[in-house]
Amino acid sequence: MITRVADFARYFKSVRERTLRFLDPIPPEQIDFAPYPGKFTLGGLIRHLASSERMFAEVALSGRWAYPGHGPELGATKDEAVAYLMAAHAEATARLRDLPDESLHEKRPTPDGRAVSAWRLLMLMPEHEIHHRSQVSQYLIALGIQPPQIFGMRWEHMPKA
């Protein structure tokens, strides 16, 4: 359970920093790559992360669900998509600073009519991001690019029991 907004913000910042390391090796000319028709492109994934962060922050703050989309108009190139992601993160972080810690226990509506605590909605942000970071990793592999190691070591380098 999250009890302090500042602690959550620090944790999510570290999740985002690891995600950015996975975006780094994406070749700019592959921003529209998708492994299959109808799947997210790499650019779509980046824009989706940004838009989802904005959405989850808004729900935690006001209970209002509004997904801004993930179309190329939000960042057609790799640089533009990453800039949108960075701007969304700065905006969400700034807005969440105004959320009192006591509000984390307040209920917020879900799209299906249930209600959950604001802290649970905030926890969806890193879980959602990690899910899509894994997709980026798989896309990189499909492009023949070795994805970065999340904590800097491959399993082959771990001490054996």
N, C-alpha and C positions, 0 to 999 in steps of 0.2 A: 504494500500500500504506500502511496506517496503521501507524505504529510507536509512537505514544504515545496512550494513552487520553485524556489531557487535551486533546491537539490535536483529536482526534475530537469530544470533548464541545463544544469551542468552535465547531467547524465546524457541528455539528448544531444548536447553539443558534441560529446565524445562519439556518439553514434554517427552523427553527421560527418565528423572528421574522418572516420573510417570509410564512410560511403564515398566521400570525395576522392579518397585514394583509389577507389574502384572506377571512378569516372575518368580519372586522369589518363589511363592508357587508351581510351576510346579514340580511334582515329577520327578527326573531324569529318572526313569524307564518308564515314560509316554511320553518321548520326541517324540516318533513315533506315538502318539495317533492322530487320526483324527476321527471326528464324523461320516463320511461316506467315502466309497471308492472314490478315486479320488479327495478328498479335501486336502488342506494343512494339514500337520501334525503340531504339536506344534513346532518341530524343523524347519520345512519348513517355518513356519511363522516368526520365529526369523531370519533365514537366509535371507528370503525375505525382511524383514525390512532393514537389513544390506546392501544387494545388491541394493535395491531401493535407499537408501540414497547415496550410491556411484554414482549410475546412475544420480539422480537428481542434485547432486553437479557437476558432469561432464557436464551435459547439461547447467547448469547455467554458468559455467566457459567457455566452449568451443562451446556449441551448438551441441555436439556429443552425440548421444544416444547409449548406450551400457549397456545392462543388464547382469551382470555376472552370473546369475542363482541363484538357491537356493537349490541345491542338497546337500546331506549329506557329500560330499567331502569337503564342506566348514565348516563343524562342525557337526560331527555325534552324539556327546553326548550333553547334556544340557550345560555343562561347555564350550565345544568347540564352540557351536553355540552362546552362550552369549559372548565368547571371540571374535568371528568374528564380532558380533554386535558392541562391544566396539571398536575394531580396526577400523571398517568402520567409526564409528562416529568420532574417533580421526583424522582419515585421512581426512574425508570430512571437518571437522571443520578447520583443519590446511590449507587445500587447499582454502577454502572459505575466509580465512583471507586475501588472496592475491587478492581477487576480489574487485576492486575499487567501492565505493558506486555509482559512476556515471554509472557503467556498469549495475546496476540493471534495468535501463530503456532501455537497449539495447534489441533488439528482438532476440529471439532464435527460431530455427525451431521446429515444432512438427512432430511426425512421420507421420501425415496425410497431411503434406505440408503447414500447417498454420504457423504463427509466433506469439509468445507471449513474453512479457517482462520477463527478467530473474527473476525479483522479484516474478512474478506469479508462475514460475516454483519452486522457493524456497518454496513458500507457499504450494505447493503440498506435500512437505516432511512431515510437521506435520499433514496435513489432512489425508494423506495416513497412517501415523503411528497410528493416533487415530482410524481410521477405523479398522486396523488389531489388535490394542489393544483390541477393542471390541470383535473381534473374540476370542482372547486369553481368555477373560473373560467368554465367552460362553462355550469354551472348558473346562475351570476349572469347571464351573457349571455342565457340562455333566459328569465330573469325580467325582462329589460330593464334590468339594472344593469350599468354599466360597471365591470369588475373593475379593481383597482388595478394600476399598473405595477410590475413586480417591482423595478426599480431607480429608479423615479421618473420615467422618461422614456418617451414613446411614440416609435416608430420615425420618425414624421413630424417629430419635433423633432431628429433626429440630423443632424449635418453631412453634406452630400452630397459625394461624391467628385468 
